[in-house]
Amino acid sequence: MLKQLALAGVLAAAGTFLMWPGQPSGRLVRTYGDLATAGRVAVVVPGADTTVATFDHGTKRPGGAARALMAEAARLAPGERLAVVAWLGYDSPPTLSIGVVTHDAADAGAAELRRTVADLRTRTAAPIVLLCHSYGSVLCAKAAAAGLPVTDLAVFGSPGLDVPSADALPPRVWAGLGDNDWIRFVPKTKIGPLGFGADPMSPGFGARVFEAGPGGHSDYFSPGTPSLRNLTMIALGRWDRVTS
């Protein structure tokens, strides 16, 4: 606990925490930018193997990803006011566990994400976009399926969304996959409680596919990549500048 509190003190110097009553100590939600004046808001939702201790470990993790997104937005559209929420509001399952191919963590996390978005809606009227990596994409789809006040859902490195097509989700759906992302070899199927069904990258799914470049599974927010550029354009609502 002392280690977590010490880490939180370091993180607080670089961002603002969003807290709610009863939030578990293993969760962390942090904003970059000013929600009160933001013209757009992006929420970064991580996948497996993400903890408070690794939250800020480079662009592979939500804290570093949020900073990379802010920097790219400042470079590409300096007049835009973007706020980014780095969200670890759930118990991210380990990659090497049964939890990563089942729905339990996603179901619980979806309820918490809905709670966060509702809280954001009391703080800003700006459009909200979800940027969801790997197992986090399952969580985001579950949160959005019943209706959520977000305009876009961008998924990348996704194992599937547990819906038959993009039409089953109210937001505009985007999907990207790096050329060297190992998740392309994971079967996109569902057998009983295991797996998440259709591949959001398949033409029949109906998502808007964006270029992700040659990166691997955790490289989507790396500076200089097509994936970071396109995720930034989606976050800013510049859909005409997204490359496929």
FILOMI-207833 format. One line per 10 residues: number of its first residue (from 1); for each residue x, y, z of N, C-alpha, C. Coordinates in Angstrom, 2 decimals, padded with zeros to 5 digits. Example, Ala and Ser with C-alpha at 12.3 -4.5 7.8 and 13.67 -1.06 7.14 Angstrom:
// FILOMI-207833
1	013.19:-005.69:007.80:012.30:-004.50:007.80:013.20:-003.30:007.80; 012.85:-002.25:007.08:013.67:-001.06:007.14:012.90:000.03:007.87
//
This chain:
// FILOMI-207833
1	000.82:-001.21:000.00:000.00:000.00:000.00:000.86:001.26:000.00; 001.94:001.27:000.83:002.81:002.43:000.88:003.45:002.67:-000.48; 003.81:001.57:-001.17:004.39:001.70:-002.49:003.40:002.33:-003.46; 002.12:001.92:-003.38:001.10:002.49:-004.26:000.89:003.97:-003.96; 000.88:004.34:-002.68:000.68:005.73:-002.32:001.84:006.59:-002.80; 003.06:006.05:-002.69:004.23:006.79:-003.16:004.15:006.99:-004.67; 003.75:005.94:-005.38:003.61:006.03:-006.82:002.54:007.04:-007.19; 001.44:007.02:-006.47:000.35:007.96:-006.75:000.82:009.39:-006.59; 001.69:009.64:-005.60:002.20:010.98:-005.40:003.02:011.45:-006.58; 003.81:010.55:-007.18:004.59:010.90:-008.35:003.67:011.17:-009.54
11	002.68:010.30:-009.73:001.76:010.45:-010.86:000.94:011.72:-010.77; 000.55:012.10:-009.56:-000.31:013.26:-009.39:000.35:014.53:-009.89; 001.69:014.57:-009.90:002.40:015.74:-010.37:002.22:015.95:-011.87; 001.84:014.90:-012.60:001.73:014.98:-014.05:000.30:014.97:-014.56; -000.67:014.77:-013.71:-002.04:014.69:-014.17:-003.01:014.86:-013.01; -004.30:014.85:-013.35:-005.34:015.03:-012.34:-006.10:013.73:-012.18; -006.31:013.32:-010.95:-007.04:012.09:-010.68:-008.54:012.32:-010.72; -009.25:011.35:-011.27:-010.70:011.28:-011.14:-010.99:010.17:-010.15; -011.56:010.47:-009.02:-011.83:009.48:-008.00:-013.33:009.46:-007.71; -013.80:008.33:-007.20:-015.17:008.24:-006.74:-015.20:007.44:-005.45
21	-016.24:007.60:-004.64:-016.30:006.91:-003.35:-016.17:005.40:-003.50; -015.33:004.79:-002.67:-015.19:003.34:-002.68:-014.32:002.79:-003.78; -013.61:003.65:-004.52:-012.75:003.16:-005.59:-011.66:002.28:-005.01; -011.48:001.05:-005.51:-010.44:000.16:-004.99:-009.05:000.75:-005.19; -008.11:000.38:-004.32:-006.77:000.94:-004.39:-006.02:000.48:-005.64; -006.45:-000.61:-006.26:-005.79:-001.10:-007.46:-006.28:-000.46:-008.74; -007.09:000.57:-008.64:-007.62:001.27:-009.80:-007.02:002.67:-009.89; -006.93:003.20:-011.09:-006.38:004.53:-011.27:-006.98:005.15:-012.52; -007.56:006.34:-012.38:-008.13:007.08:-013.50:-007.55:008.49:-013.45; -006.89:008.90:-014.52:-006.16:010.15:-014.49:-006.40:010.94:-015.77
31	-006.56:012.25:-015.66:-006.82:013.08:-016.83:-005.59:013.91:-017.19; -005.46:014.17:-018.48:-004.45:015.09:-019.01:-005.20:016.17:-019.77; -004.87:017.41:-019.53:-005.61:018.49:-020.14:-006.74:018.95:-019.23; -007.47:019.96:-019.69:-008.51:020.59:-018.88:-009.89:020.16:-019.38; -010.58:019.34:-018.60:-011.92:018.89:-018.99:-012.89:020.06:-019.15; -012.71:021.07:-018.33:-013.66:022.19:-018.34:-013.62:022.97:-019.64; -012.48:023.01:-020.30:-012.35:023.80:-021.53:-012.13:022.93:-022.77; -012.10:021.63:-022.61:-011.80:020.73:-023.73:-012.87:020.79:-024.82; -012.41:020.75:-026.07:-013.34:020.65:-027.18:-013.62:019.20:-027.56; -012.71:018.30:-027.16:-012.86:016.86:-027.38:-012.25:016.13:-026.20
41	-012.78:014.93:-025.90:-012.26:014.11:-024.81:-012.06:012.69:-025.32; -010.88:012.13:-025.05:-010.60:010.73:-025.40:-010.34:009.96:-024.12; -010.85:008.73:-024.05:-010.62:007.85:-022.92:-009.82:006.65:-023.41; -008.62:006.47:-022.86:-007.75:005.36:-023.23:-008.00:004.19:-022.27; -008.42:003.06:-022.80:-008.75:001.88:-022.00:-007.76:000.77:-022.32; -006.94:000.35:-021.36:-005.89:-000.64:-021.63:-006.40:-002.07:-021.58; -005.54:-002.98:-022.05:-005.86:-004.39:-022.03:-005.24:-005.12:-020.87; -004.84:-006.34:-021.09:-004.34:-007.22:-020.03:-003.00:-006.75:-019.48; -002.70:-007.26:-018.28:-001.40:-007.02:-017.64:-001.14:-005.56:-017.31; -002.19:-004.80:-017.04:-002.02:-003.40:-016.65:-002.37:-003.26:-015.18
51	-001.46:-002.65:-014.42:-001.66:-002.44:-012.99:-001.32:-001.01:-012.64; -001.62:-000.62:-011.41:-001.24:000.71:-010.94:000.29:000.87:-011.02; 001.01:-000.19:-010.70:002.47:-000.12:-010.70:003.05:000.10:-012.10; 002.35:-000.40:-013.14:002.86:-000.25:-014.52:002.11:000.83:-015.30; 001.20:001.53:-014.66:000.31:002.49:-015.31:001.05:003.50:-016.17; 002.21:003.93:-015.73:002.92:005.02:-016.39:004.19:004.56:-017.10; 004.30:003.26:-017.39:005.51:002.72:-017.98:005.51:002.85:-019.50; 005.78:004.02:-020.00:005.90:004.24:-021.44:004.59:004.21:-022.19; 004.69:004.31:-023.51:003.48:004.40:-024.34:002.74:003.08:-024.45; 003.31:002.00:-023.93:002.60:000.72:-023.92:001.53:000.68:-022.84
61	001.54:001.65:-021.94:000.63:001.69:-020.80:-000.22:002.96:-020.87; -001.34:003.00:-020.15:-002.31:004.09:-020.36:-001.77:005.49:-020.08; -000.94:005.64:-019.04:-000.41:006.97:-018.75:000.45:007.50:-019.87; 001.40:006.69:-020.33:002.26:007.10:-021.43:001.51:007.25:-022.73; 000.52:006.39:-022.95:-000.31:006.49:-024.15:-001.07:007.81:-024.18; -001.60:008.21:-023.04:-002.35:009.48:-022.97:-001.43:010.66:-023.27; -000.22:010.64:-022.72:000.72:011.73:-022.99:001.11:011.77:-024.46; 001.31:010.58:-025.06:001.65:010.53:-026.48:000.52:011.09:-027.34; -000.70:010.78:-026.97:-001.87:011.28:-027.70:-001.96:012.80:-027.59; -001.73:013.33:-026.41:-001.75:014.78:-026.21:-000.67:015.45:-027.04
71	000.54:014.88:-027.04:001.65:015.46:-027.79:001.37:015.43:-029.29; 000.81:014.33:-029.79:000.49:014.22:-031.21:-000.60:015.20:-031.60; -001.60:015.38:-030.74:-002.65:016.35:-031.03:-002.09:017.77:-031.08; -001.17:018.08:-030.17:-000.55:019.41:-030.16:000.27:019.63:-031.43; 000.88:018.57:-031.94:001.70:018.67:-033.15:000.85:018.80:-034.40; -000.21:018.00:-034.49:-001.02:017.96:-035.70:-002.12:019.01:-035.74; -002.63:019.39:-034.59:-003.75:020.34:-034.54:-003.58:021.23:-033.31; -002.60:022.14:-033.35:-002.27:022.93:-032.16:-003.41:023.81:-031.65; -004.40:024.09:-032.49:-005.51:024.91:-032.04:-006.59:024.15:-031.31; -006.53:022.82:-031.34:-007.57:021.99:-030.71:-007.32:021.86:-029.21
81	-008.40:021.75:-028.45:-008.29:021.56:-027.00:-008.75:020.13:-026.69; -007.79:019.27:-026.54:-008.07:017.86:-026.27:-007.75:017.55:-024.81; -008.63:016.79:-024.16:-008.34:016.22:-022.85:-008.35:014.70:-023.00; -007.44:014.04:-022.32:-007.34:012.58:-022.41:-007.44:011.98:-021.02; -008.28:010.97:-020.89:-008.43:010.24:-019.64:-007.74:008.89:-019.79; -006.72:008.65:-018.97:-006.07:007.34:-018.91:-006.81:006.53:-017.85; -007.44:005.45:-018.28:-008.44:004.77:-017.44:-008.00:003.35:-017.08; -007.77:003.14:-015.82:-007.60:001.78:-015.29:-008.63:001.61:-014.19; -009.88:001.49:-014.60:-010.98:001.40:-013.65:-011.48:-000.01:-013.45; -010.65:-000.99:-013.83:-011.05:-002.40:-013.68:-009.84:-003.24:-013.33
91	-010.09:-004.49:-012.98:-009.02:-005.42:-012.66:-008.58:-006.09:-013.96; -007.54:-005.55:-014.57:-007.03:-006.08:-015.82:-006.49:-007.49:-015.62; -006.95:-008.46:-016.40:-006.49:-009.85:-016.19:-005.07:-010.06:-016.70; -004.33:-010.99:-016.13:-003.02:-011.35:-016.69:-003.17:-011.98:-018.08; -002.21:-011.74:-018.94:-002.26:-012.32:-020.28:-002.29:-013.84:-020.22; -001.48:-014.42:-019.35:-001.44:-015.87:-019.22:-002.39:-016.33:-018.12; -003.68:-016.22:-018.42:-004.71:-016.63:-017.46:-005.99:-016.94:-018.21; -006.87:-017.70:-017.58:-008.17:-017.99:-018.18:-009.01:-016.73:-018.25; -008.72:-015.77:-017.36:-009.50:-014.54:-017.33:-009.42:-013.74:-018.61; -008.32:-013.88:-019.36:-008.15:-013.08:-020.56:-008.97:-013.60:-021.73
101	-009.55:-014.79:-021.63:-010.42:-015.31:-022.69:-011.85:-015.48:-022.21; -012.18:-014.91:-021.05:-013.55:-014.94:-020.53:-014.03:-013.52:-020.27; -015.28:-013.38:-019.91:-015.93:-012.07:-019.86:-015.97:-011.43:-018.48; -015.59:-012.14:-017.45:-015.84:-011.64:-016.10:-015.25:-010.25:-015.85; -013.96:-010.08:-016.15:-013.33:-008.78:-015.90:-013.93:-007.70:-016.80; -014.28:-008.06:-018.03:-014.88:-007.09:-018.95:-016.27:-006.67:-018.48; -017.05:-007.62:-017.99:-018.39:-007.29:-017.49:-018.31:-006.30:-016.33; -017.44:-006.61:-015.36:-017.30:-005.72:-014.20:-016.72:-004.38:-014.63; -015.73:-004.41:-015.53:-015.12:-003.16:-015.98:-016.06:-002.31:-016.79; -016.95:-002.93:-017.57:-017.91:-002.16:-018.37:-018.80:-001.30:-017.48
111	-019.23:-001.86:-016.36:-020.06:-001.09:-015.43:-019.29:000.10:-014.88; -018.00:-000.09:-014.58:-017.19:001.01:-014.06:-016.91:002.05:-015.14; -016.70:001.62:-016.38:-016.48:002.58:-017.46:-017.72:003.42:-017.70; -018.87:002.80:-017.64:-020.11:003.56:-017.79:-020.23:004.60:-016.68; -019.81:004.21:-015.49:-019.83:005.14:-014.36:-018.89:006.33:-014.61; -017.71:006.03:-015.14:-016.75:007.10:-015.44:-017.28:008.05:-016.50; -017.84:007.49:-017.58:-018.36:008.34:-018.65:-019.50:009.20:-018.13; -020.36:008.65:-017.28:-021.43:009.45:-016.69:-020.85:010.59:-015.87; -019.76:010.32:-015.14:-019.11:011.36:-014.36:-018.50:012.43:-015.28; -017.88:011.98:-016.38:-017.32:012.93:-017.33:-018.40:013.85:-017.90
121	-019.58:013.28:-018.13:-020.67:014.08:-018.69:-021.11:015.20:-017.75; -020.84:015.07:-016.47:-021.15:016.16:-015.53:-020.07:017.23:-015.55; -018.93:016.93:-016.14:-017.78:017.84:-016.15:-017.55:018.52:-017.49; -018.06:017.92:-018.57:-017.82:018.47:-019.90:-018.97:018.12:-020.84; -019.22:019.02:-021.79:-020.21:018.75:-022.84:-019.52:018.32:-024.13; -018.20:018.20:-024.11:-017.44:017.85:-025.32:-017.72:016.42:-025.75; -017.62:016.14:-027.06:-017.75:014.76:-027.53:-016.69:013.86:-026.88; -017.08:012.65:-026.55:-016.19:011.68:-025.90:-015.95:010.50:-026.84; -014.69:010.10:-026.95:-014.28:008.99:-027.81:-013.58:007.95:-026.94; -013.85:006.66:-027.18:-013.18:005.58:-026.47:-012.10:004.99:-027.37
131	-010.87:004.88:-026.84:-009.75:004.27:-027.55:-009.34:003.05:-026.75; -009.59:001.86:-027.29:-009.57:000.64:-026.47:-008.64:-000.42:-027.04; -007.69:-000.84:-026.22:-006.66:-001.78:-026.65:-006.95:-003.20:-026.18; -006.81:-004.17:-027.08:-006.80:-005.59:-026.74:-008.02:-005.99:-025.90; -007.80:-006.60:-024.72:-008.92:-007.01:-023.87:-009.79:-005.81:-023.50; -009.20:-004.63:-023.44:-009.98:-003.43:-023.16:-011.04:-003.16:-024.20; -010.84:-003.66:-025.43:-011.86:-003.46:-026.47:-013.11:-004.27:-026.17; -012.95:-005.44:-025.56:-014.11:-006.24:-025.15:-014.92:-005.47:-024.12; -014.20:-004.92:-023.14:-014.83:-004.13:-022.08:-015.58:-002.94:-022.67; -014.93:-002.21:-023.58:-015.55:-001.01:-024.16:-016.81:-001.34:-024.94
141	-016.76:-002.45:-025.70:-017.93:-002.84:-026.48:-019.10:-003.18:-025.56; -018.81:-003.84:-024.45:-019.87:-004.16:-023.50:-020.46:-002.89:-022.89; -019.60:-001.92:-022.60:-020.09:-000.67:-022.02:-020.94:000.10:-023.02; -020.54:000.04:-024.29:-021.23:000.83:-025.31:-022.49:000.17:-025.83; -022.61:-001.15:-025.71:-023.70:-001.88:-026.36:-025.08:-001.43:-025.90; -025.20:-001.11:-024.63:-026.51:-000.72:-024.10:-026.78:000.78:-024.26; -025.87:001.47:-024.92:-026.02:002.91:-025.09:-025.11:003.66:-024.14; -024.26:004.49:-024.68:-023.30:005.24:-023.89:-023.09:006.56:-024.63; -023.01:007.69:-023.93:-022.87:008.98:-024.60:-021.46:009.22:-025.13; -021.03:008.36:-026.07:-019.75:008.54:-026.76:-020.02:008.53:-028.25
151	-019.19:009.25:-029.01:-019.43:009.35:-030.45:-018.73:008.24:-031.22; -017.56:007.82:-030.73:-016.74:006.87:-031.47:-016.13:005.84:-030.53; -015.94:004.63:-031.07:-015.25:003.55:-030.37:-014.16:003.04:-031.31; -012.90:003.26:-030.95:-011.78:002.77:-031.75:-011.13:001.62:-031.00; -011.03:000.46:-031.67:-010.43:-000.72:-031.06:-009.19:-001.11:-031.86; -008.18:-001.62:-031.16:-006.93:-001.99:-031.83:-006.29:-003.12:-031.05; -005.72:-004.07:-031.82:-005.22:-005.28:-031.20:-006.31:-006.06:-030.51; -007.50:-006.07:-031.10:-008.68:-006.64:-030.43:-008.81:-008.14:-030.65; -009.20:-008.89:-029.60:-009.48:-010.32:-029.75:-010.91:-010.60:-030.21; -011.70:-009.54:-030.43:-013.12:-009.67:-030.75:-013.92:-008.81:-029.79
161	-015.14:-008.49:-030.17:-015.94:-007.57:-029.36:-017.20:-008.22:-028.79; -017.38:-009.49:-029.05:-018.56:-010.23:-028.57:-019.87:-009.65:-029.09; -019.83:-009.08:-030.27:-021.03:-008.66:-031.00:-020.87:-009.12:-032.44; -021.96:-009.38:-033.16:-021.85:-009.93:-034.52:-021.33:-008.94:-035.54; -021.57:-007.64:-035.32:-021.15:-006.63:-036.30:-021.12:-005.26:-035.64; -020.53:-004.31:-036.35:-020.47:-002.94:-035.85:-021.86:-002.34:-035.68; -022.82:-002.83:-036.44:-024.19:-002.30:-036.34:-024.81:-002.54:-034.97; -024.26:-003.50:-034.21:-024.80:-003.79:-032.88:-024.35:-002.78:-031.83; -023.47:-001.88:-032.22:-022.93:-000.88:-031.29:-023.35:000.52:-031.74; -023.91:001.32:-030.83:-024.37:002.66:-031.21:-023.28:003.60:-031.70
171	-022.06:003.62:-031.10:-021.06:004.58:-031.59:-020.53:004.20:-032.97; -019.87:005.15:-033.61:-019.11:004.87:-034.82:-017.94:003.97:-034.42; -017.72:002.85:-035.12:-016.72:001.87:-034.72:-015.55:001.89:-035.70; -014.33:001.98:-035.14:-013.09:001.94:-035.90:-012.29:000.73:-035.43; -011.47:000.16:-036.32:-010.64:-000.97:-035.94:-009.30:-000.89:-036.65; -008.23:-001.21:-035.89:-006.89:-001.22:-036.45:-006.10:-002.40:-035.91; -005.12:-002.85:-036.71:-004.29:-003.98:-036.30:-002.89:-003.81:-036.89; -001.88:-003.81:-036.03:-000.50:-003.70:-036.48:-000.07:-004.93:-037.27; 000.83:-004.71:-038.23:001.28:-005.81:-039.09:001.96:-006.92:-038.29; 002.58:-006.58:-037.17:003.30:-007.57:-036.36:002.62:-007.82:-035.02
181	001.33:-007.58:-034.96:000.58:-007.84:-033.73:000.23:-009.33:-033.67; 000.70:-010.00:-032.63:000.48:-011.45:-032.51:-000.99:-011.82:-032.36; -001.83:-010.87:-032.03:-003.23:-011.23:-031.80:-003.94:-011.62:-033.10; -003.31:-011.32:-034.23:-003.91:-011.75:-035.50:-003.97:-013.28:-035.59; -003.13:-013.97:-034.81:-003.10:-015.43:-034.84:-004.04:-016.06:-033.81; -004.69:-015.25:-033.00:-005.65:-015.76:-032.02:-006.98:-016.00:-032.73; -007.55:-017.21:-032.66:-008.82:-017.48:-033.34:-009.92:-016.53:-032.85; -010.63:-015.93:-033.81:-011.73:-015.03:-033.47:-013.02:-015.86:-033.49; -013.26:-016.51:-032.38:-014.41:-017.40:-032.27:-014.91:-017.36:-030.84; -016.01:-018.03:-030.61:-016.60:-018.09:-029.27:-017.10:-019.51:-029.04
191	-016.60:-020.14:-027.99:-017.01:-021.49:-027.63:-017.45:-021.46:-026.17; -018.75:-021.51:-025.96:-019.26:-021.40:-024.60:-018.84:-020.08:-023.98; -018.22:-020.12:-022.78:-017.81:-018.87:-022.12:-016.45:-018.36:-022.60; -015.83:-019.07:-023.56:-014.48:-018.71:-023.98:-014.50:-018.01:-025.34; -013.72:-016.93:-025.44:-013.58:-016.23:-026.71:-014.58:-015.11:-026.88; -014.36:-014.31:-027.96:-015.13:-013.09:-028.13:-015.69:-012.91:-029.53; -015.73:-013.97:-030.30:-016.47:-013.94:-031.56:-015.78:-013.22:-032.71; -016.58:-012.58:-033.55:-016.14:-012.05:-034.84:-014.98:-011.07:-034.73; -014.13:-011.11:-035.74:-012.98:-010.22:-035.84:-013.44:-008.84:-036.30; -013.21:-007.79:-035.51:-013.64:-006.45:-035.94:-012.88:-005.95:-037.16
201	-011.76:-006.61:-037.53:-011.03:-006.21:-038.73:-011.60:-006.83:-040.00; -012.46:-007.82:-039.88:-012.98:-008.49:-041.07:-013.94:-007.56:-041.82; -013.92:-007.61:-043.16:-014.78:-006.72:-043.96:-016.25:-006.86:-043.59; -016.70:-008.08:-043.28:-018.11:-008.27:-042.96:-018.54:-007.69:-041.64; -017.59:-007.36:-040.77:-017.96:-006.82:-039.46:-018.51:-005.40:-039.57; -017.95:-004.64:-040.50:-018.50:-003.31:-040.75:-017.84:-002.16:-040.02; -016.71:-002.40:-039.38:-015.98:-001.29:-038.74:-015.23:-000.49:-039.79; -014.92:000.75:-039.46:-014.07:001.57:-040.31:-012.62:001.23:-039.97; -011.93:000.61:-040.89:-010.56:000.15:-040.63:-009.58:001.30:-040.81; -008.68:001.48:-039.83:-007.66:002.51:-039.96:-006.28:001.87:-040.02
211	-005.36:002.55:-040.69:-003.99:002.08:-040.84:-003.27:002.10:-039.49; -002.62:000.99:-039.15:-001.89:000.92:-037.89:-000.38:000.80:-038.08; 000.07:000.45:-039.29:001.50:000.36:-039.54:002.09:-000.97:-039.14; 003.42:-001.04:-039.03:004.12:-002.31:-038.84:004.26:-002.75:-037.39; 003.70:-002.04:-036.45:003.95:-002.29:-035.03:003.40:-003.59:-034.50; 003.84:-003.91:-033.27:003.38:-005.09:-032.56:002.20:-004.78:-031.66; 001.91:-005.70:-030.76:000.68:-005.64:-029.98:000.59:-004.44:-029.05; 001.71:-003.93:-028.60:001.68:-002.83:-027.64:002.29:-001.55:-028.19; 002.32:-001.40:-029.52:003.01:-000.28:-030.15:002.08:000.80:-030.71; 000.81:000.73:-030.42:-000.15:001.59:-031.10:000.00:003.08:-030.77
221	000.56:003.39:-029.62:000.75:004.80:-029.24:002.21:005.23:-029.36; 003.03:004.44:-030.05:004.43:004.81:-030.23:004.53:006.03:-031.14; 005.34:007.03:-030.77:005.49:008.22:-031.60:005.97:007.88:-033.00; 005.44:008.59:-033.99:005.84:008.41:-035.37:005.12:007.30:-036.11; 004.18:006.64:-035.47:003.48:005.52:-036.11:002.17:005.99:-036.75; 001.74:005.31:-037.82:000.43:005.61:-038.40:-000.71:005.41:-037.38; -000.55:004.42:-036.49:-001.61:004.16:-035.51:-001.81:005.34:-034.58; -000.72:005.93:-034.06:-000.86:007.09:-033.18:-001.48:008.26:-033.93; -001.04:008.48:-035.14:-001.61:009.58:-035.92:-003.11:009.38:-036.13; -003.50:008.17:-036.52:-004.91:007.93:-036.81:-005.76:007.94:-035.55
231	-005.25:007.40:-034.46:-006.01:007.47:-033.20:-006.18:008.92:-032.76; -005.18:009.74:-033.01:-005.30:011.17:-032.68:-006.36:011.83:-033.55; -006.38:011.51:-034.83:-007.39:012.09:-035.72:-008.80:011.66:-035.31; -008.94:010.40:-034.90:-010.24:009.92:-034.42:-010.64:010.67:-033.15; -009.68:010.83:-032.24:-009.97:011.54:-030.99:-010.39:012.98:-031.26; -009.81:013.60:-032.28:-010.10:014.99:-032.60:-011.33:015.15:-033.50; -011.90:014.04:-033.94:-013.05:014.13:-034.83:-012.69:014.49:-036.24; -011.42:014.32:-036.63:-010.96:014.63:-037.99:-011.03:013.35:-038.83; -012.23:012.84:-039.02:-012.40:011.54:-039.67:-011.89:011.52:-041.11; -011.95:012.68:-041.79:-011.50:012.75:-043.17:-009.98:012.62:-043.29
241	-009.28:012.72:-042.18:-007.82:012.63:-042.21:-007.31:011.27:-041.69; -008.22:010.36:-041.41:-007.85:009.02:-040.98:-007.49:008.20:-042.22; -006.32:007.57:-042.20:-005.88:006.77:-043.35:-006.19:005.29:-043.11; -006.44:004.56:-044.19:-006.79:003.15:-044.08:-005.85:002.28:-044.91
//
